[in-house]
Amino acid sequence: MAIRAVSLTTRGSYFHASRAPRYSLLFALPLLLAYEGLAAALSGASARQASQIRNGADVILKQAFIAIAGRHGPLIFIAAVIGISIWFVSLDLRRSGQGIRPAIFGGMLAESVVLATLFGFVIGTITVKLLGSFHVLAIVAANAPEPLARMGWMTRLMLSLGAGLYEELLFRVLLVSALAAGAHAVFGLGSRGSGVLATLVGALIFSLFHYIGPYGDPFQLQSFAFRAISGVAFSALYLLRGFGITAWTHALYDAFLLL
């Protein structure tokens, strides 16, 4: 048992390899392609609403590119994301001296499905313990605004995939990292203290984000707490398991709730 436990953390193990860019970033790539593909298909099916229904984090991330390049901004952003990802993957392949094992991706998908299922029960249970209301387990269905409630399943699936990809990119990779760096620079906190502070503040911002805009939910304490706890959980998962598994877990988690 001791030898087996040690092997799980060695360099060639599944848990180590699945965090590496060559697996983590490639694993997240289908989310990008599926989200953008669904968005384009839905745009073609309903041109009048084409530019209105998008994941909010997606819109925020692309605004700078739109301001510079106009209507070509989103395509330039997507090309930049893919290009940077390929660069990191190539760099990781050269540094590791190892190839890519397809079985790792199968394990990552299975892990993401299990984690997405567990997160719903665990986060709901924690929220129930804090607030003492079992209605919190049906937050998304009960509090969905009318525009969201009228959306078809393909639109809901598209938004779920976008949440997994773009919200993790915005709130975990960019925001939490920036908050941690700011806490270290301004307050002189160590890596652990700045990481904890960044995780908590980032989770509050992540939760508040869901109440902004025409498709935002009406503010309620239960749903706010539910999403803030989700933000903490996803930040912890990002630190432990990397971007790819966190993005897929978030996407599947949202899909289970919305669909």
Residue, then its C-alpha position, 0 to 999 in steps of 0.5 A: m500500500a505504501i509503494r502504491a501511494v507513493s507511485l500516485t505522486t511520481r512524475g509519470s503517474y496519472f495524477h502528475a501527468s494530467r496536470a501537465p499542459r500537454y494534457s490539461l490544455l489539450f483536454a480543455l480544447p474540445l470545450l472551446l471548439a464545442y462552445e464556439g461551434l454551438a454558438a455559431a450554429l445557434s447564431g445561424a438558426s436565430a440571427r436576431q439573437a446571435s450576438q446576445i446569448r453568450n457566456g458573460a465571461d466570454v464577453i468580458l474576455k473578448q471585449a479588448f479584442i473587439a475594441i481593437a479589431g472590431r468584428h474580427g476581435p472574437l476570431i483573433f481572441i480564439a486564435a490567440v488562445i489556441g496559439i498560446s495553448i499550442w505553444f505551452v503544449s509544445l514547450d511541455l512536450r520538449r521539457s518532459g521528453q514524453g509523448i501523449r498517452p490517450a488513456i490519460f484523457g479517458g481518465m481525465l474525462a471519467e474524473s471530471v464526471v465523478l467530480a461534477t456529480l460529487f460537487g453538486f451534492v457536497i456544495g449543496t450540503i455545505t450550503v444547507k448546513l450554513l443556511g439551514s434551507f433545503h430549498v438551496l438544492a434546487i436553486v438553479a431551477a427555482n431562481a432561473p430568470e424567465p429568459l433563461a427558462r425559455m432557452g432551448w437545451m442546445t443554448r443551455l448546453m452552450l452556456s454550460l460549456g462556456a461557463g466551464l471554459y471561460e469562467e475558469l479562465l477568467f476567475r481562476v487563471l486570471l483573477v485569482s492569480a492577479l489577486a494573489a500577486g496583489a495580496h503579496a505585493v500590497f500586504g506582504l503575504g506569503s504564498r499560502g496567505s495570498g492564495v487563501l485571500a485570493t481564493l476567498v475574494g475571487a469566490l465572492i466576485f465569481s458569485l456576484f458575477h451571476y447577478i449581472g446583466p439581462y440574464g443574471d439571476p435575481f439576488q438571493l442569499q441562498s444562491f449567492a452562498f451556493r455560488a461563493i462556495s462553488g467558487v472556493a471549491f473550483s479554486a481548490l480544484y484548479l490548484l490541485r488538478g489543473f485547468g483542464i479537469t477544472a474546466w470540464t468539471h465546471a462545464l459538466y456541473d453546470a450542464f447537470l444543473l441547467l439541463 
